[in-house]
């Protein structure tokens, strides 16, 4: 072992250690590109605003633009019978419907697309959060119970809350 340490091929000289440390410092702490430290202007060039967007190769987005394509909605549904007793285990379907549909008897209601299925707890209550597309403007709540008032259309005007009280026969 002592012979190995005395062999000059395995001994690192102080100058070698110093060079290695300098190279590591330069590689880690100096920027690879001098332009990284300059502040970039993200405003579009005036001439590019006048060109046809279809031919543009660069993206310009207003600073306040949000890329969110979904929203979180709180669903709060209560289901009671005619005597006011909670209906446990009631299943409700939540569907996206066309924005133009205002009436439960509109034929376009057949174009609905299911968003989610929820079930009432022992107190007849549904309270949960759903993630919906930002394009959803109206939803149809359908209670899976034979009753005259088991459907309702709810408009989602910039709200984060879907709430309804079902009283079924």
DSSP file (Angstrom, degrees, kcal/mol; ACC not computed):
  #  RESIDUE AA STRUCTURE BP1 BP2  ACC     N-H-->O    O-->H-N    N-H-->O    O-->H-N    TCO  KAPPA ALPHA  PHI   PSI    X-CA   Y-CA   Z-CA
    1    1 A X     >        0   0    0      0, 0.0     4,-1.6     0, 0.0     3,-0.2   0.000 360.0 360.0 360.0 -43.7    0.0    0.0    0.0
    2    2 A X  H  >  +     0   0    0      1,-0.2     4,-1.6     2,-0.2     5,-0.1   0.866 360.0  55.4 -62.8 -35.5    2.8    2.4    0.9
    3    3 A X  H  > S+     0   0    0      1,-0.2     4,-1.1     2,-0.2    -1,-0.2   0.865 104.2  54.8 -64.3 -34.7    4.5    1.7   -2.4
    4    4 A X  H  4 S+     0   0    0      1,-0.2     6,-0.3     2,-0.2     3,-0.3   0.896 108.4  47.3 -65.4 -40.6    1.3    2.7   -4.2
    5    5 A X  H  < S+     0   0    0     -4,-1.6    -1,-0.2     1,-0.2    -2,-0.2   0.807 110.4  52.8 -71.3 -29.2    1.2    6.1   -2.5
    6    6 A X  H  < S+     0   0    0     -4,-1.6     2,-0.4    -5,-0.2    -1,-0.2   0.695  83.4 102.3 -79.8 -18.7    4.9    6.7   -3.2
    7    7 A X    ><  -     0   0    0     -4,-1.1     3,-1.2    -3,-0.3     4,-0.4  -0.532  69.9-145.1 -67.8 124.6    4.4    6.0   -6.9
    8    8 A X  G >  S+     0   0    0     -2,-0.4     3,-0.5     1,-0.3    -1,-0.2   0.689  91.0  70.1 -70.0 -19.0    4.3    9.5   -8.6
    9    9 A X  G 3  S+     0   0    0      1,-0.2    -1,-0.3     3,-0.0    -2,-0.1   0.819 103.5  42.6 -67.6 -27.8    1.7    8.5  -11.2
   10   10 A X  G <  S+     0   0    0     -3,-1.2     2,-0.5    -6,-0.3    -1,-0.2   0.493  93.4  95.5 -97.0  -5.1   -1.0    8.2   -8.5
   11   11 A X    <   -     0   0    0     -3,-0.5     2,-0.5    -4,-0.4    -6,-0.0  -0.758  67.3-141.8 -92.0 128.5   -0.1   11.4   -6.6
   12   12 A X        -     0   0    0     -2,-0.5     2,-0.2     4,-0.0    -2,-0.1  -0.749  15.2-137.6 -88.2 131.5   -2.0   14.5   -7.5
   13   13 A X     >  -     0   0    0     -2,-0.5     4,-2.0     1,-0.1     3,-0.4  -0.542  19.7-116.3 -84.1 153.4    0.0   17.7   -7.5
   14   14 A X  H  > S+     0   0    0      1,-0.2     4,-2.3     2,-0.2     5,-0.1   0.835 116.0  55.9 -58.5 -33.1   -1.4   20.9   -6.0
   15   15 A X  H  > S+     0   0    0      2,-0.2     4,-2.3     1,-0.2    -1,-0.2   0.880 106.3  50.3 -68.9 -35.5   -1.3   22.6   -9.4
   16   16 A X  H  > S+     0   0    0     -3,-0.4     4,-2.3     2,-0.2    -2,-0.2   0.919 111.2  48.2 -66.6 -43.5   -3.5   19.8  -10.9
   17   17 A X  H  X S+     0   0    0     -4,-2.0     4,-2.2     1,-0.2    -2,-0.2   0.912 111.5  50.9 -62.5 -42.3   -6.0   20.1   -8.1
   18   18 A X  H  X S+     0   0    0     -4,-2.3     4,-2.2     2,-0.2    -2,-0.2   0.906 109.8  49.4 -62.1 -43.3   -6.1   23.9   -8.6
   19   19 A X  H  X S+     0   0    0     -4,-2.3     4,-2.4     1,-0.2    -1,-0.2   0.912 110.4  50.4 -63.3 -42.6   -6.6   23.6  -12.4
   20   20 A X  H  X S+     0   0    0     -4,-2.3     4,-2.3     1,-0.2    -1,-0.2   0.912 111.0  48.9 -62.4 -42.4   -9.5   21.1  -11.9
   21   21 A X  H  X S+     0   0    0     -4,-2.2     4,-2.3     2,-0.2    -1,-0.2   0.892 110.7  50.2 -65.4 -39.8  -11.2   23.5   -9.4
   22   22 A X  H  X S+     0   0    0     -4,-2.2     4,-2.6     2,-0.2    -2,-0.2   0.922 111.3  48.6 -64.5 -43.7  -10.8   26.5  -11.7
   23   23 A X  H  X S+     0   0    0     -4,-2.4     4,-2.4     1,-0.2    -2,-0.2   0.910 111.8  49.3 -64.1 -42.1  -12.4   24.6  -14.6
   24   24 A X  H  X S+     0   0    0     -4,-2.3     4,-2.2     2,-0.2     5,-0.2   0.916 111.2  49.9 -62.0 -42.8  -15.2   23.4  -12.4
   25   25 A X  H  X S+     0   0    0     -4,-2.3     4,-2.6     1,-0.2     5,-0.4   0.935 112.5  46.6 -61.2 -47.2  -15.9   26.9  -11.2
   26   26 A X  H  X S+     0   0    0     -4,-2.6     4,-1.3     1,-0.2    -1,-0.2   0.901 114.1  48.0 -63.1 -41.1  -15.9   28.3  -14.7
   27   27 A X  H  < S+     0   0    0     -4,-2.4    -1,-0.2    -5,-0.2    -2,-0.2   0.860 119.7  37.0 -69.0 -35.3  -18.2   25.5  -16.0
   28   28 A X  H  < S+     0   0    0     -4,-2.2    -2,-0.2    -5,-0.2    -1,-0.2   0.840 124.8  31.9 -88.0 -34.5  -20.7   25.9  -13.1
   29   29 A X  H  < S+     0   0    0     -4,-2.6     2,-0.4    -5,-0.2    -3,-0.2   0.623  99.8  77.4-107.7 -13.8  -20.8   29.6  -12.5
   30   30 A X  S  < S-     0   0    0     -4,-1.3     2,-0.0    -5,-0.4     0, 0.0  -0.807  85.1-110.9 -96.8 139.5  -20.3   31.3  -15.8
   31   31 A X        -     0   0    0     -2,-0.4     3,-0.1     1,-0.1    -2,-0.1  -0.354  12.8-138.2 -67.3 146.7  -23.1   31.5  -18.2
   32   32 A X  S    S+     0   0    0      1,-0.2     2,-0.4    -5,-0.1    -1,-0.1   0.806  93.4  35.8 -72.4 -29.1  -22.8   29.5  -21.4
   33   33 A X  S >  S-     0   0    0      1,-0.1     3,-1.4     0, 0.0     4,-0.3  -0.990  71.6-144.9-128.7 131.6  -24.2   32.3  -23.4
   34   34 A X  G >  S+     0   0    0     -2,-0.4     3,-0.8     1,-0.3     4,-0.2   0.745  98.2  65.7 -66.9 -21.8  -23.6   36.0  -22.7
   35   35 A X  G >  S+     0   0    0      1,-0.2     3,-0.9     2,-0.2    -1,-0.3   0.605  79.9  80.7 -77.0 -10.8  -27.2   36.8  -23.9
   36   36 A X  G <  S+     0   0    0     -3,-1.4    -1,-0.2     1,-0.2    -2,-0.1   0.809  90.8  51.5 -65.3 -28.5  -28.7   34.9  -21.0
   37   37 A X  G <  S+     0   0    0     -3,-0.8    -1,-0.2    -4,-0.3     2,-0.2   0.603  91.2  93.8 -85.2 -11.1  -28.1   37.8  -18.6
   38   38 A X  S <  S-     0   0    0     -3,-0.9     2,-0.3    -4,-0.2    -3,-0.0  -0.582  81.8-115.1 -83.7 145.9  -29.8   40.4  -20.9
   39   39 A X        -     0   0    0     -2,-0.2     2,-0.3     1,-0.0    -2,-0.1  -0.631  29.0-138.4 -81.0 133.2  -33.5   41.2  -20.4
   40   40 A X        -     0   0    0     -2,-0.3     2,-0.6     2,-0.0    -1,-0.0  -0.718   4.1-136.1 -96.1 143.1  -35.7   40.1  -23.3
   41   41 A X        -     0   0    0     -2,-0.3    -2,-0.0     1,-0.1    -1,-0.0  -0.870  15.4-172.2 -96.5 120.0  -38.5   42.3  -24.6
   42   42 A X        +     0   0    0     -2,-0.6    19,-0.2     2,-0.1     2,-0.2   0.331  47.9 114.4 -96.1   7.0  -41.6   40.2  -25.3
   43   43 A X  S    S-     0   0    0      1,-0.1    -2,-0.1    17,-0.1     3,-0.1  -0.556  73.7-108.3 -75.4 142.9  -43.6   42.9  -27.0
   44   44 A X        -     0   0    0     -2,-0.2     2,-0.2     1,-0.1    -1,-0.1  -0.326  32.7-102.9 -71.3 153.2  -44.3   42.2  -30.7
   45   45 A X    >>  -     0   0    0      1,-0.1     4,-1.0    -2,-0.0     3,-0.8  -0.542  30.0-122.0 -72.6 142.6  -42.5   44.1  -33.4
   46   46 A X  H >> S+     0   0    0      1,-0.3     3,-0.7    -2,-0.2     4,-0.5   0.862 110.3  53.0 -56.5 -40.6  -44.8   46.8  -34.9
   47   47 A X  H >4 S+     0   0    0      1,-0.2     3,-0.7     2,-0.2     4,-0.5   0.814 103.0  57.7 -66.2 -30.8  -44.5   45.4  -38.4
   48   48 A X  H <4 S+     0   0    0     -3,-0.8     3,-0.5     1,-0.2    -1,-0.2   0.739  94.6  65.3 -74.4 -22.0  -45.5   41.9  -37.3
   49   49 A X  H << S+     0   0    0     -4,-1.0    -1,-0.2    -3,-0.7    -2,-0.2   0.776 102.7  49.4 -69.4 -23.7  -48.8   43.1  -36.0
   50   50 A X  S << S+     0   0    0     -3,-0.7    -1,-0.2    -4,-0.5    -2,-0.2   0.612  93.4  93.3 -90.4 -13.2  -49.9   44.0  -39.5
   51   51 A X  S    S-     0   0    0     -4,-0.5     2,-0.3    -3,-0.5     5,-0.1  -0.341  91.9 -85.4 -80.7 162.9  -48.9   40.7  -41.2
   52   52 A X    >   -     0   0    0      1,-0.2     3,-1.3    -2,-0.1     4,-0.5  -0.499  31.3-142.6 -67.9 127.1  -51.3   37.8  -41.7
   53   53 A X  G >  S+     0   0    0     -2,-0.3     3,-0.9     1,-0.3    -1,-0.2   0.786  96.4  67.5 -64.2 -27.7  -51.4   35.6  -38.6
   54   54 A X  G 3  S+     0   0    0      1,-0.2    -1,-0.3     3,-0.0    -2,-0.0   0.772 104.2  43.0 -64.4 -25.6  -51.6   32.5  -40.7
   55   55 A X  G <  S+     0   0    0     -3,-1.3    -1,-0.2     2,-0.0    -2,-0.2   0.494  89.8 115.3 -96.1  -5.2  -48.1   33.1  -42.0
   56   56 A X    <   -     0   0    0     -3,-0.9    -3,-0.0    -4,-0.5     3,-0.0  -0.390  43.6-171.3 -71.3 140.8  -46.6   34.0  -38.6
   57   57 A X        +     0   0    0     -2,-0.1     2,-0.4     2,-0.0    -1,-0.1   0.412  66.4  73.2-106.3  -3.1  -44.0   31.7  -37.1
   58   58 A X  S    S-     0   0    0      2,-0.0     2,-0.5     0, 0.0    -2,-0.0  -0.879  73.3-133.4-117.9 147.0  -43.9   33.5  -33.7
   59   59 A X        -     0   0    0     -2,-0.4     2,-0.5     2,-0.0    -2,-0.0  -0.838  17.3-171.4 -99.9 129.0  -46.5   33.4  -30.9
   60   60 A X        +     0   0    0     -2,-0.5     2,-0.4   -16,-0.0   -17,-0.1  -0.988   7.3 179.3-119.8 127.3  -47.5   36.6  -29.3
   61   61 A X        -     0   0    0     -2,-0.5    -2,-0.0   -19,-0.2   -19,-0.0  -0.988  32.5-113.0-128.5 133.7  -49.7   36.4  -26.2
   62   62 A X    >   -     0   0    0     -2,-0.4     3,-1.8     1,-0.1   -19,-0.0  -0.340  31.4-117.9 -59.8 145.1  -51.0   39.3  -24.1
   63   63 A X  T 3  S+     0   0    0      1,-0.3    -1,-0.1     3,-0.0    -2,-0.0   0.809 113.6  49.9 -58.2 -31.0  -49.4   39.3  -20.6
   64   64 A X  T 3  S+     0   0    0      2,-0.1    -1,-0.3     0, 0.0     2,-0.1   0.466  83.4 119.1 -88.9   0.4  -52.8   38.9  -18.9
   65   65 A X    <   -     0   0    0     -3,-1.8     2,-0.4     2,-0.0    -4,-0.0  -0.419  52.0-151.3 -67.0 137.8  -53.8   35.9  -21.1
   66   66 A X        -     0   0    0     -2,-0.1    -2,-0.1     2,-0.1    -4,-0.0  -0.921  12.4-154.4-113.3 138.2  -54.4   32.6  -19.2
   67   67 A X        +     0   0    0     -2,-0.4     2,-0.1     2,-0.0    -1,-0.1   0.329  50.1 132.6 -90.8   6.9  -53.8   29.2  -20.7
   68   68 A X        +     0   0    0      1,-0.2    -2,-0.1    66,-0.0     3,-0.0  -0.379  29.2 177.9 -62.5 131.0  -56.3   27.5  -18.4
   69   69 A X        +     0   0    0     -2,-0.1    65,-2.0    64,-0.0    66,-0.4   0.255  63.8  48.8-114.9   8.7  -58.7   25.2  -20.3
   70   70 A X  E     -A  133   0A   0     63,-0.3     2,-0.3    64,-0.1    63,-0.3  -0.931  61.5-155.6-141.3 164.9  -60.5   24.0  -17.3
   71   71 A X  E     -A  132   0A   0     61,-3.0    61,-3.1    -2,-0.3     2,-0.5  -0.985  21.9-121.3-140.0 151.1  -62.2   25.2  -14.2
   72   72 A X  E     -A  131   0A   0     -2,-0.3     2,-0.4    59,-0.2    59,-0.2  -0.820  29.6-167.8 -94.5 128.8  -63.0   23.7  -10.8
   73   73 A X  E     -A  130   0A   0     57,-3.3    57,-3.3    -2,-0.5     2,-0.6  -0.950  16.1-140.1-119.9 135.4  -66.7   23.6   -9.9
   74   74 A X  E     -Ab 129 161A   0     86,-2.5    88,-3.4    -2,-0.4     2,-0.6  -0.839  17.5-152.7 -91.7 125.7  -68.1   22.7   -6.5
   75   75 A X  E     +Ab 128 162A   0     53,-3.7    53,-1.8    -2,-0.6     2,-0.5  -0.889  17.0 176.2-102.9 123.0  -71.3   20.6   -6.9
   76   76 A X  E     +Ab 127 163A   0     86,-3.4    88,-1.9    -2,-0.6     2,-0.4  -0.914   9.4 164.3-130.5 103.1  -73.8   21.0   -4.0
   77   77 A X  E     -Ab 126 164A   0     49,-2.3    49,-3.0    -2,-0.5     2,-0.4  -0.964  17.5-165.0-124.3 135.9  -77.0   19.0   -4.5
   78   78 A X  E     -Ab 125 165A   0     86,-2.1    88,-3.4    -2,-0.4     2,-0.5  -0.968   4.0-167.0-118.5 137.9  -79.6   18.1   -1.9
   79   79 A X  E     + b   0 166A   0     45,-3.0     8,-2.5    -2,-0.4     2,-0.3  -0.982  14.8 163.0-128.1 120.7  -82.3   15.5   -2.4
   80   80 A X  E     -Cb  86 167A   0     86,-2.5    88,-2.7    -2,-0.5     6,-0.2  -0.922  31.4-120.7-130.6 158.5  -85.3   15.1   -0.2
   81   81 A X  E >   - b   0 168A   0      4,-2.7     3,-2.0    -2,-0.3    88,-0.2  -0.240  46.8 -83.3 -87.0-175.6  -88.7   13.4   -0.5
   82   82 A X  T 3  S+     0   0    0     86,-0.5    87,-0.1     1,-0.3    -1,-0.1   0.735 130.8  52.7 -62.5 -23.8  -92.1   15.0   -0.4
   83   83 A X  T 3  S-     0   0    0      2,-0.1    -1,-0.3     3,-0.0     3,-0.1   0.419 121.0-106.0 -91.8   0.8  -92.0   14.8    3.5
   84   84 A X  S <  S+     0   0    0     -3,-2.0     2,-0.3     1,-0.3    -2,-0.1   0.532  73.6 140.8  88.0   6.0  -88.6   16.5    3.7
   85   85 A X        -     0   0    0      1,-0.1    -4,-2.7    -5,-0.0    -1,-0.3  -0.622  58.7-104.8 -81.8 140.6  -86.7   13.3    4.5
   86   86 A X  B     -C   80   0A   0     -2,-0.3     2,-0.8    -6,-0.2    -6,-0.3  -0.339  24.2-137.0 -65.5 144.9  -83.3   13.0    2.9
   87   87 A X    >   -     0   0    0     -8,-2.5     3,-0.8    36,-0.2     2,-0.2  -0.893  21.4-156.1-105.0 105.3  -83.0   10.5    0.0
   88   88 A X  T 3  S+     0   0    0     -2,-0.8    33,-0.2     1,-0.2    34,-0.2  -0.543  70.7  19.1 -81.2 145.5  -79.8    8.5    0.4
   89   89 A X  T 3  S+     0   0    0     31,-1.7     2,-0.3    32,-0.3    -1,-0.2   0.609  77.8 157.2  76.0  12.9  -78.1    6.9   -2.6
   90   90 A X    <   -     0   0    0     -3,-0.8    30,-2.4    31,-0.3     2,-0.5  -0.559  34.4-140.4 -72.0 132.0  -79.8    9.0   -5.2
   91   91 A X  E     -D  119   0B   0     -2,-0.3    53,-3.4    28,-0.2     2,-0.4  -0.809  17.4-168.9 -98.2 131.5  -77.8    9.1   -8.4
   92   92 A X  E     -DE 118 143B   0     26,-2.8    26,-2.6    -2,-0.5     2,-0.4  -0.970  10.4-148.4-121.3 135.6  -77.5   12.3  -10.4
   93   93 A X  E     -DE 117 142B   0     49,-2.9    49,-2.3    -2,-0.4     2,-0.5  -0.867   7.1-157.5-100.5 133.6  -76.0   12.7  -13.9
   94   94 A X  E     +DE 116 141B   0     22,-3.0    21,-3.2    -2,-0.4    22,-2.0  -0.960  20.0 177.6-112.9 119.7  -74.2   15.9  -14.7
   95   95 A X  E     -DE 114 140B   0     45,-2.2    45,-2.5    -2,-0.5     2,-0.4  -0.926  30.8-124.4-127.2 147.2  -74.1   16.6  -18.5
   96   96 A X  E     -DE 113 139B   0     17,-3.2    17,-2.2    -2,-0.3     2,-0.3  -0.739  34.8-172.7 -82.9 133.8  -72.8   19.4  -20.7
   97   97 A X        -     0   0    0     41,-1.8    41,-0.5    -2,-0.4    40,-0.4  -0.888  34.0 -80.7-126.3 159.1  -75.6   20.8  -23.0
   98   98 A X    >   -     0   0    0     10,-0.4     3,-1.3    -2,-0.3    -1,-0.1  -0.245  38.9-123.0 -57.6 145.8  -75.5   23.3  -25.9
   99   99 A X  T 3  S+     0   0    0      1,-0.3    -1,-0.1     3,-0.0    40,-0.1   0.772 108.1  59.8 -63.3 -27.1  -75.5   26.9  -24.7
  100  100 A X  T 3  S+     0   0    0     38,-0.1     2,-0.4     8,-0.0    -1,-0.3   0.671  79.1 103.5 -77.2 -16.5  -78.6   27.7  -26.7
  101  101 A X    <   +     0   0    0     -3,-1.3    -4,-0.1     1,-0.2     3,-0.1  -0.549  31.2 153.3 -74.8 120.4  -80.8   25.1  -24.8
  102  102 A X        +     0   0    0     -2,-0.4     2,-0.4     1,-0.1    -1,-0.2   0.532  54.7  63.7-118.0 -16.0  -83.0   26.8  -22.3
  103  103 A X  S >  S-     0   0    0      1,-0.1     3,-1.4     0, 0.0     6,-0.1  -0.883  71.5-135.3-120.7 143.1  -85.9   24.4  -22.0
  104  104 A X  T 3  S+     0   0    0     -2,-0.4    -1,-0.1     1,-0.3    48,-0.0   0.645 108.1  54.6 -68.2 -14.1  -86.1   20.8  -20.8
  105  105 A X  T 3  S+     0   0    0      3,-0.0    -1,-0.3     4,-0.0     2,-0.2   0.287  77.8 123.7-102.9   8.6  -88.3   19.9  -23.8
  106  106 A X    X   -     0   0    0     -3,-1.4     3,-1.6     1,-0.1     4,-0.2  -0.524  61.9-138.6 -71.3 133.0  -85.8   21.3  -26.4
  107  107 A X  G >  S+     0   0    0      1,-0.3     3,-1.7    -2,-0.2    -1,-0.1   0.787  99.6  68.6 -63.3 -28.2  -84.8   18.6  -29.0
  108  108 A X  G >  S+     0   0    0      1,-0.3     3,-1.9     2,-0.2   -10,-0.4   0.590  76.1  84.7 -69.6  -8.1  -81.2   19.8  -28.8
  109  109 A X  G X  S+     0   0    0     -3,-1.6     3,-1.3     1,-0.3    -1,-0.3   0.730  75.2  71.5 -64.0 -20.6  -81.0   18.4  -25.3
  110  110 A X  G <  S+     0   0    0     -3,-1.7    -1,-0.3     1,-0.3    -2,-0.2   0.652  83.3  70.7 -68.5 -14.1  -80.2   15.0  -26.9
  111  111 A X  G <  S+     0   0    0     -3,-1.9    -1,-0.3    -4,-0.1    -2,-0.1   0.270  73.8 131.7 -85.2  11.9  -76.8   16.5  -27.8
  112  112 A X    <   -     0   0    0     -3,-1.3     2,-0.4   -15,-0.1   -15,-0.2  -0.224  45.1-151.9 -64.3 153.6  -75.8   16.4  -24.1
  113  113 A X  E     -D   96   0B   0    -17,-2.2   -17,-3.2     0, 0.0     2,-0.2  -0.997  22.1-114.4-130.6 130.3  -72.5   14.8  -23.1
  114  114 A X  E     +D   95   0B   0     -2,-0.4   -19,-0.3   -19,-0.3     3,-0.1  -0.385  32.3 174.0 -67.3 129.7  -72.0   13.3  -19.7
  115  115 A X  E     -     0   0B   0    -21,-3.2     2,-0.3     1,-0.4   -20,-0.2   0.793  62.0 -26.1 -98.8 -45.0  -69.5   15.0  -17.4
  116  116 A X  E     -D   94   0B   0    -22,-2.0   -22,-3.0    14,-0.0     2,-0.4  -0.995  45.1-129.1-166.5 164.6  -69.9   13.0  -14.3
  117  117 A X  E     -D   93   0B   0     -2,-0.3     2,-0.3   -24,-0.2   -24,-0.2  -0.991  28.2-177.8-124.1 130.2  -72.1   10.8  -12.1
  118  118 A X  E     -D   92   0B   0    -26,-2.6   -26,-2.8    -2,-0.4     2,-0.4  -0.883  12.8-149.4-127.4 159.6  -72.6   11.6   -8.4
  119  119 A X  E     -D   91   0B   0     -2,-0.3   -28,-0.2   -28,-0.2     2,-0.1  -0.989  20.4-119.1-132.0 137.7  -74.4    9.9   -5.5
  120  120 A X        -     0   0    0    -30,-2.4   -31,-1.7    -2,-0.4     6,-0.2  -0.437  27.9-130.0 -74.6 148.0  -76.1   11.4   -2.5
  121  121 A X    >   -     0   0    0      4,-2.5     3,-2.1   -33,-0.2   -32,-0.3  -0.055  44.3 -74.3 -83.3-169.1  -74.9   10.4    1.0
  122  122 A X  T 3  S+     0   0    0      1,-0.3   -34,-0.2   -34,-0.2   -36,-0.1   0.685 133.9  54.3 -64.5 -17.5  -77.0    9.3    3.9
  123  123 A X  T 3  S-     0   0    0      2,-0.2    -1,-0.3   -36,-0.1   -36,-0.2   0.279 119.8-107.8 -98.5   9.7  -78.2   12.9    4.4
  124  124 A X  S <  S+     0   0    0     -3,-2.1   -45,-3.0     1,-0.2     2,-0.4   0.758  78.9 129.7  74.0  24.7  -79.4   13.2    0.8
  125  125 A X  E     -A   78   0A   0    -47,-0.2    -4,-2.5    -6,-0.1     2,-0.5  -0.894  43.4-166.2-121.6 141.8  -76.5   15.5    0.0
  126  126 A X  E     +A   77   0A   0    -49,-3.0   -49,-2.3    -2,-0.4     2,-0.3  -0.997  17.6 164.4-119.9 125.7  -73.8   15.6   -2.7
  127  127 A X  E     +A   76   0A   0     -2,-0.5     2,-0.3   -51,-0.2   -51,-0.2  -0.848  22.1 120.5-144.1 104.8  -70.9   17.9   -2.1
  128  128 A X  E     -A   75   0A   0    -53,-1.8   -53,-3.7    -2,-0.3     2,-0.4  -0.965  54.4-106.1-156.3 170.3  -67.8   17.5   -4.3
  129  129 A X  E     -A   74   0A   0     -2,-0.3     2,-0.3   -55,-0.2   -55,-0.2  -0.880  29.2-169.8-108.0 134.2  -65.5   19.3   -6.7
  130  130 A X  E     -A   73   0A   0    -57,-3.3   -57,-3.3    -2,-0.4     2,-0.6  -0.913  20.4-132.4-119.4 149.1  -65.5   18.5  -10.4
  131  131 A X  E     -A   72   0A   0     -2,-0.3     2,-0.3   -59,-0.2   -59,-0.2  -0.909  33.5-178.6-100.5 118.8  -63.0   19.7  -13.1
  132  132 A X  E     -A   71   0A   0    -61,-3.1   -61,-3.0    -2,-0.6     2,-0.1  -0.826  32.8-100.0-117.3 154.8  -64.9   21.0  -16.1
  133  133 A X  E >   -A   70   0A   0     -2,-0.3     3,-1.5   -63,-0.3   -63,-0.3  -0.435  31.0-124.6 -64.9 145.3  -63.8   22.4  -19.4
  134  134 A X  T 3  S+     0   0    0    -65,-2.0   -64,-0.1     1,-0.3    -1,-0.1   0.701 108.5  67.1 -65.8 -17.9  -63.8   26.2  -19.6
  135  135 A X  T 3  S+     0   0    0    -66,-0.4     2,-0.5     2,-0.0    -1,-0.3   0.610  72.9 107.0 -79.3 -10.6  -66.1   25.9  -22.6
  136  136 A X    <   +     0   0    0     -3,-1.5     3,-0.1     1,-0.2   -38,-0.1  -0.570  34.1 161.7 -72.9 120.2  -69.0   24.4  -20.5
  137  137 A X        +     0   0    0     -2,-0.5    19,-3.2   -40,-0.4     2,-0.3   0.671  62.8  26.5-110.6 -27.3  -71.7   27.2  -20.2
  138  138 A X  E     - F   0 155B   0    -41,-0.5   -41,-1.8    17,-0.2     2,-0.3  -0.995  62.9-165.6-139.1 143.8  -74.7   25.1  -19.2
  139  139 A X  E     -EF  96 154B   0     15,-2.6    15,-3.0    -2,-0.3     2,-0.5  -0.935  13.8-140.4-126.9 154.5  -75.2   21.8  -17.5
  140  140 A X  E     -EF  95 153B   0    -45,-2.5   -45,-2.2    -2,-0.3     2,-0.6  -0.964  11.9-157.8-111.6 123.8  -78.2   19.5  -17.1
  141  141 A X  E     -EF  94 152B   0     11,-2.9    11,-1.9    -2,-0.5     2,-0.5  -0.913  12.7-174.7-100.0 123.5  -78.7   17.8  -13.7
  142  142 A X  E     -EF  93 151B   0    -49,-2.3   -49,-2.9    -2,-0.6     2,-0.4  -0.976  13.6-150.5-122.8 120.4  -80.7   14.6  -14.0
  143  143 A X  E     -E   92   0B   0      7,-3.6     2,-1.9    -2,-0.5   -51,-0.2  -0.760  17.2-133.4 -88.7 132.1  -81.8   12.7  -10.9
  144  144 A X  S    S+     0   0    0    -53,-3.4     2,-0.4    -2,-0.4   -53,-0.2  -0.297  74.1 102.0 -84.0  53.8  -82.2    9.0  -11.5
  145  145 A X  S    S-     0   0    0     -2,-1.9     2,-0.9     5,-0.1    -2,-0.1  -0.997  81.7-110.2-136.4 138.0  -85.5    8.9   -9.7
  146  146 A X        +     0   0    0     -2,-0.4     2,-0.3    22,-0.1    23,-0.1  -0.581  68.2 125.1 -70.4 107.9  -89.0    8.8  -11.2
  147  147 A X    >   -     0   0    0     -2,-0.9     3,-0.7    -4,-0.2    -2,-0.1  -0.980  69.2-117.3-160.5 156.2  -90.4   12.2  -10.3
  148  148 A X  T 3  S+     0   0    0     -2,-0.3     2,-0.3     1,-0.3     3,-0.2   0.844 113.5  41.0 -67.6 -33.3  -91.9   15.2  -12.2
  149  149 A X  T 3  S+     0   0    0     18,-0.2    -1,-0.3     1,-0.2    18,-0.3  -0.473  73.5 120.3-115.6  60.8  -89.0   17.5  -11.2
  150  150 A X    <   +     0   0    0     -3,-0.7    -7,-3.6    -2,-0.3     2,-0.3   0.296  65.3  61.5-105.4   9.6  -86.0   15.3  -11.6
  151  151 A X  E     +F  142   0B   0     -9,-0.2     2,-0.3    -3,-0.2    -9,-0.2  -0.984  54.2 170.0-135.3 146.5  -84.2   17.5  -14.2
  152  152 A X  E     -F  141   0B   0    -11,-1.9   -11,-2.9    -2,-0.3     2,-0.5  -0.978  25.7-136.9-154.0 143.6  -82.9   21.0  -14.2
  153  153 A X  E     -F  140   0B   0     -2,-0.3     2,-0.5   -13,-0.2   -13,-0.2  -0.876  22.3-166.4 -99.8 131.3  -80.8   23.2  -16.4
  154  154 A X  E     -F  139   0B   0    -15,-3.0   -15,-2.6    -2,-0.5     2,-0.4  -0.976  11.2-143.9-123.3 127.7  -78.1   25.3  -14.7
  155  155 A X  E     -F  138   0B   0     -2,-0.5     2,-0.5   -17,-0.2   -17,-0.2  -0.713   5.9-149.4 -88.6 138.4  -76.3   28.2  -16.3
  156  156 A X        +     0   0    0    -19,-3.2     2,-1.3    -2,-0.4     3,-0.2  -0.456  21.8 174.8-107.1  58.7  -72.6   28.6  -15.3
  157  157 A X  S    S-     0   0    0     -2,-0.5     3,-0.1     1,-0.3   -20,-0.1  -0.508  76.8 -50.1 -69.0  93.8  -72.2   32.4  -15.7
  158  158 A X  S    S+     0   0    0     -2,-1.3     2,-0.3     1,-0.2    -1,-0.3   0.766 106.2 135.0  47.8  31.4  -68.6   32.8  -14.3
  159  159 A X        -     0   0    0     -3,-0.2    -1,-0.2     1,-0.1     3,-0.0  -0.714  51.2-157.9-105.2 159.7  -69.6   30.9  -11.2
  160  160 A X  S    S+     0   0    0     -2,-0.3   -86,-2.5    -3,-0.1     2,-0.4   0.015  72.1  81.0-117.9  24.3  -67.6   28.1   -9.6
  161  161 A X  E     -b   74   0A   0    -88,-0.2     2,-0.6     2,-0.1   -86,-0.2  -0.989  51.9-169.4-141.5 124.6  -70.6   26.6   -7.9
  162  162 A X  E     +b   75   0A   0    -88,-3.4   -86,-3.4    -2,-0.4     2,-0.4  -0.969  25.5 168.2-111.6 117.0  -73.4   24.3   -9.1
  163  163 A X  E     +b   76   0A   0     -2,-0.6     2,-0.3   -88,-0.2   -86,-0.2  -0.989   6.9 156.6-135.6 138.3  -76.2   24.1   -6.5
  164  164 A X  E     -b   77   0A   0    -88,-1.9   -86,-2.1    -2,-0.4     2,-0.6  -0.978  28.9-143.4-158.1 149.8  -79.7   22.7   -6.6
  165  165 A X  E     -b   78   0A   0     -2,-0.3     2,-0.5   -88,-0.2   -86,-0.2  -0.963  19.7-162.6-115.3 112.7  -82.3   21.4   -4.2
  166  166 A X  E     -b   79   0A   0    -88,-3.4   -86,-2.5    -2,-0.6     2,-0.5  -0.845   8.2-172.9 -97.5 128.3  -84.4   18.4   -5.5
  167  167 A X  E     -b   80   0A   0     -2,-0.5     2,-0.3   -18,-0.3   -86,-0.2  -0.964  17.9-171.1-117.6 112.6  -87.7   17.6   -3.8
  168  168 A X  E      b   81   0A   0    -88,-2.7   -86,-0.5    -2,-0.5   -21,-0.1  -0.679 360.0 360.0-108.3 156.9  -88.9   14.3   -5.3
  169  169 A X              0   0    0     -2,-0.3   -88,-0.1   -88,-0.2   -22,-0.1   0.431 360.0 360.0 -85.3 360.0  -92.2   12.5   -5.0
